[in-house]
């Protein structure tokens, strides 16, 4: 499968900025994208409002 600019941008941004990874599976019924990244301060963990 040929990788487009958007796919490469998502993968390189996650890898470079967030030390994470993205996998993309182009299925006949549509795209399945899994993204992994470690969050330094997960949403809701230390925030009183949960945002």
N, CA, C and O atoms as a printed pandas DataFrame, in Angstrom:
     atom_number atom_name residue_name chain_id  residue_number  x_coord  y_coord  z_coord
0              1         N          UNK        A               1    0.845   -1.182    0.000
1              2        CA          UNK        A               1    0.000    0.000    0.000
2              3         C          UNK        A               1    0.885    1.237    0.000
3              4         O          UNK        A               1    1.839    1.332    0.771
4              5         N          UNK        A               2    0.567    2.156   -0.848
5              6        CA          UNK        A               2    1.308    3.411   -0.911
6              7         C          UNK        A               2    0.925    4.305    0.259
7              8         O          UNK        A               2   -0.258    4.470    0.556
8              9         N          UNK        A               3    1.919    4.879    0.921
9             10        CA          UNK        A               3    1.687    5.740    2.075
10            11         C          UNK        A               3    1.627    7.188    1.625
11            12         O          UNK        A               3    2.531    7.676    0.946
12            13         N          UNK        A               4    0.571    7.865    2.003
13            14        CA          UNK        A               4    0.412    9.263    1.648
14            15         C          UNK        A               4    1.065   10.187    2.669
15            16         O          UNK        A               4    1.557    9.744    3.707
16            17         N          UNK        A               5    1.060   11.468    2.354
17            18        CA          UNK        A               5    1.670   12.467    3.230
18            19         C          UNK        A               5    1.030   12.468    4.613
19            20         O          UNK        A               5    1.736   12.537    5.619
20            21         N          UNK        A               6   -0.289   12.392    4.675
21            22        CA          UNK        A               6   -0.984   12.417    5.968
22            23         C          UNK        A               6   -0.604   11.247    6.861
23            24         O          UNK        A               6   -0.391   11.420    8.061
24            25         N          UNK        A               7   -0.518   10.060    6.281
25            26        CA          UNK        A               7   -0.126    8.873    7.048
26            27         C          UNK        A               7    1.283    9.023    7.590
27            28         O          UNK        A               7    1.546    8.727    8.755
28            29         N          UNK        A               8    2.185    9.485    6.739
29            30        CA          UNK        A               8    3.577    9.673    7.168
30            31         C          UNK        A               8    3.677   10.754    8.239
31            32         O          UNK        A               8    4.469   10.634    9.174
32            33         N          UNK        A               9    2.879   11.805    8.107
33            34        CA          UNK        A               9    2.888   12.892    9.089
34            35         C          UNK        A               9    2.414   12.400   10.456
35            36         O          UNK        A               9    3.035   12.707   11.474
36            37         N          UNK        A              10    1.337   11.653   10.485
37            38        CA          UNK        A              10    0.814   11.108   11.745
38            39         C          UNK        A              10    1.850   10.201   12.395
39            40         O          UNK        A              10    2.135   10.333   13.586
40            41         N          UNK        A              11    2.410    9.288   11.621
41            42        CA          UNK        A              11    3.386    8.344   12.162
42            43         C          UNK        A              11    4.633    9.053   12.676
43            44         O          UNK        A              11    5.099    8.757   13.777
44            45         N          UNK        A              12    5.177    9.978   11.904
45            46        CA          UNK        A              12    6.415   10.650   12.328
46            47         C          UNK        A              12    6.168   11.600   13.495
47            48         O          UNK        A              12    7.036   11.745   14.355
48            49         N          UNK        A              13    5.011   12.248   13.546
49            50        CA          UNK        A              13    4.696   13.145   14.662
50            51         C          UNK        A              13    4.577   12.374   15.968
51            52         O          UNK        A              13    5.122   12.789   16.991
52            53         N          UNK        A              14    3.872   11.264   15.935
53            54        CA          UNK        A              14    3.738   10.454   17.145
54            55         C          UNK        A              14    5.087    9.922   17.594
55            56         O          UNK        A              14    5.401    9.927   18.784
56            57         N          UNK        A              15    5.880    9.466   16.642
57            58        CA          UNK        A              15    7.186    8.902   16.961
58            59         C          UNK        A              15    8.121    9.985   17.511
59            60         O          UNK        A              15    8.786    9.773   18.525
60            61         N          UNK        A              16    8.172   11.132   16.851
61            62        CA          UNK        A              16    9.111   12.176   17.232
62            63         C          UNK        A              16    8.689   13.019   18.414
63            64         O          UNK        A              16    9.486   13.251   19.323
64            65         N          UNK        A              17    7.456   13.480   18.421
65            66        CA          UNK        A              17    6.993   14.403   19.457
66            67         C          UNK        A              17    6.540   13.700   20.733
67            68         O          UNK        A              17    6.768   14.201   21.834
68            69         N          UNK        A              18    5.908   12.557   20.590
69            70        CA          UNK        A              18    5.310   11.890   21.747
70            71         C          UNK        A              18    5.976   10.573   22.111
71            72         O          UNK        A              18    5.546    9.900   23.049
72            73         N          UNK        A              19    7.015   10.200   21.383
73            74        CA          UNK        A              19    7.705    8.920   21.606
74            75         C          UNK        A              19    6.718    7.762   21.556
75            76         O          UNK        A              19    6.804    6.815   22.338
76            77         N          UNK        A              20    5.788    7.858   20.629
77            78        CA          UNK        A              20    4.753    6.848   20.490
78            79         C          UNK        A              20    4.819    6.163   19.142
79            80         O          UNK        A              20    5.865    6.145   18.493
80            81         N          UNK        A              21    3.710    5.607   18.728
81            82        CA          UNK        A              21    3.639    4.884   17.465
82            83         C          UNK        A              21    2.210    4.897   16.946
83            84         O          UNK        A              21    1.252    5.048   17.704
84            85         N          UNK        A              22    2.093    4.736   15.644
85            86        CA          UNK        A              22    0.781    4.624   15.008
86            87         C          UNK        A              22    0.845    3.512   13.979
87            88         O          UNK        A              22    1.833    3.372   13.258
88            89         N          UNK        A              23   -0.210    2.728   13.918
89            90        CA          UNK        A              23   -0.325    1.714   12.876
90            91         C          UNK        A              23   -1.628    1.965   12.136
91            92         O          UNK        A              23   -2.650    2.299   12.736
92            93         N          UNK        A              24   -1.571    1.798   10.834
93            94        CA          UNK        A              24   -2.752    2.020   10.007
94            95         C          UNK        A              24   -3.008    0.783    9.168
95            96         O          UNK        A              24   -2.111    0.249    8.514
96            97         N          UNK        A              25   -4.245    0.348    9.206
97            98        CA          UNK        A              25   -4.670   -0.839    8.470
98            99         C          UNK        A              25   -5.778   -0.411    7.513
99           100         O          UNK        A              25   -6.877   -0.048    7.933
100          101         N          UNK        A              26   -5.472   -0.460    6.234
101          102        CA          UNK        A              26   -6.436   -0.043    5.210
102          103         C          UNK        A              26   -7.274   -1.251    4.808
103          104         O          UNK        A              26   -6.857   -2.062    3.982
104          105         N          UNK        A              27   -8.455   -1.360    5.400
105          106        CA          UNK        A              27   -9.358   -2.482    5.143
106          107         C          UNK        A              27  -10.402   -2.070    4.119
107          108         O          UNK        A              27  -10.640   -0.879    3.922
108          109         N          UNK        A              28  -11.025   -3.038    3.468
109          110        CA          UNK        A              28  -12.070   -2.712    2.489
110          111         C          UNK        A              28  -13.217   -1.896    3.095
111          112         O          UNK        A              28  -13.819   -1.069    2.411
112          113         N          UNK        A              29  -13.519   -2.128    4.376
113          114        CA          UNK        A              29  -14.623   -1.399    5.012
114          115         C          UNK        A              29  -14.187   -0.050    5.576
115          116         O          UNK        A              29  -15.028    0.727    6.026
116          117         N          UNK        A              30  -12.901    0.238    5.558
117          118        CA          UNK        A              30  -12.408    1.540    6.020
118          119         C          UNK        A              30  -11.103    1.434    6.787
119          120         O          UNK        A              30  -10.596    0.339    7.032
120          121         N          UNK        A              31  -10.579    2.561    7.154
121          122        CA          UNK        A              31   -9.299    2.654    7.849
122          123         C          UNK        A              31   -9.444    2.308    9.323
123          124         O          UNK        A              31  -10.382    2.745    9.989
124          125         N          UNK        A              32   -8.505    1.518    9.819
125          126        CA          UNK        A              32   -8.385    1.257   11.249
126          127         C          UNK        A              32   -7.018    1.794   11.661
127          128         O          UNK        A              32   -5.987    1.342   11.164
128          129         N          UNK        A              33   -7.023    2.760   12.574
129          130        CA          UNK        A              33   -5.787    3.410   13.009
130          131         C          UNK        A              33   -5.650    3.249   14.518
131          132         O          UNK        A              33   -6.563    3.593   15.270
132          133         N          UNK        A              34   -4.516    2.729   14.956
133          134        CA          UNK        A              34   -4.223    2.600   16.384
134          135         C          UNK        A              34   -3.042    3.502   16.704
135          136         O          UNK        A              34   -2.011    3.460   16.034
136          137         N          UNK        A              35   -3.209    4.324   17.745
137          138        CA          UNK        A              35   -2.150    5.246   18.161
138          139         C          UNK        A              35   -1.798    4.978   19.613
139          140         O          UNK        A              35   -2.671    4.801   20.462
140          141         N          UNK        A              36   -0.497    4.952   19.877
141          142        CA          UNK        A              36   -0.014    4.752   21.246
142          143         C          UNK        A              36    0.958    5.870   21.581
143          144         O          UNK        A              36    1.834    6.206   20.784
144          145         N          UNK        A              37    0.797    6.442   22.764
145          146        CA          UNK        A              37    1.716    7.464   23.253
146          147         C          UNK        A              37    1.571    7.546   24.766
147          148         O          UNK        A              37    0.479    7.387   25.312
148          149         N          UNK        A              38    2.670    7.793   25.416
149          150        CA          UNK        A              38    2.650    7.949   26.866
150          151         C          UNK        A              38    2.319    9.404   27.184
151          152         O          UNK        A              38    2.933   10.321   26.638
152          153         N          UNK        A              39    1.356    9.607   28.063
153          154        CA          UNK        A              39    0.966   10.954   28.463
154          155         C          UNK        A              39    1.661   11.301   29.772
155          156         O          UNK        A              39    1.626   10.521   30.724
156          157         N          UNK        A              40    2.290   12.467   29.821
157          158        CA          UNK        A              40    2.983   12.867   31.039
158          159         C          UNK        A              40    1.997   13.242   32.146
159          160         O          UNK        A              40    2.276   13.017   33.323
160          161         N          UNK        A              41    0.861   13.805   31.781
161          162        CA          UNK        A              41   -0.175   14.176   32.739
162          163         C          UNK        A              41   -1.521   13.818   32.120
163          164         O          UNK        A              41   -2.149   14.660   31.478
164          165         N          UNK        A              42   -1.971   12.575   32.305
165          166        CA          UNK        A              42   -3.228   12.154   31.677
166          167         C          UNK        A              42   -4.391   13.059   32.056
167          168         O          UNK        A              42   -4.466   13.566   33.175
168          169         N          UNK        A              43   -5.270   13.246   31.129
169          170        CA          UNK        A              43   -6.446   14.085   31.332
170          171         C          UNK        A              43   -7.256   13.547   32.498
171          172         O          UNK        A              43   -7.545   12.353   32.577
172          173         N          UNK        A              44   -7.618   14.452   33.406
173          174        CA          UNK        A              44   -8.455   14.076   34.532
174          175         C          UNK        A              44   -7.698   13.589   35.749
175          176         O          UNK        A              44   -8.258   13.561   36.844
176          177         N          UNK        A              45   -6.434   13.202   35.591
177          178        CA          UNK        A              45   -5.696   12.652   36.724
178          179         C          UNK        A              45   -5.451   13.687   37.821
179          180         O          UNK        A              45   -5.748   13.427   38.987
180          181         N          UNK        A              46   -4.914   14.855   37.465
181          182        CA          UNK        A              46   -4.622   15.889   38.450
182          183         C          UNK        A              46   -5.488   17.128   38.286
183          184         O          UNK        A              46   -5.330   18.105   39.019
184          185         N          UNK        A              47   -6.390   17.087   37.337
185          186        CA          UNK        A              47   -7.218   18.249   37.045
186          187         C          UNK        A              47   -8.520   18.178   37.834
187          188         O          UNK        A              47   -9.256   17.198   37.716
188          189         N          UNK        A              48   -8.817   19.192   38.632
189          190        CA          UNK        A              48  -10.061   19.155   39.410
190          191         C          UNK        A              48  -11.317   19.117   38.551
191          192         O          UNK        A              48  -12.337   18.566   38.967
192          193         N          UNK        A              49  -11.251   19.700   37.351
193          194        CA          UNK        A              49  -12.441   19.734   36.504
194          195         C          UNK        A              49  -12.534   18.519   35.591
195          196         O          UNK        A              49  -13.562   18.301   34.949
196          197         N          UNK        A              50  -11.448   17.714   35.529
197          198        CA          UNK        A              50  -11.475   16.548   34.653
198          199         C          UNK        A              50  -11.216   16.880   33.209
199          200         O          UNK        A              50  -11.402   16.024   32.344
200          201         N          UNK        A              51  -10.788   18.107   32.912
201          202        CA          UNK        A              51  -10.497   18.487   31.531
202          203         C          UNK        A              51   -9.046   18.860   31.360
203          204         O          UNK        A              51   -8.624   19.207   30.257
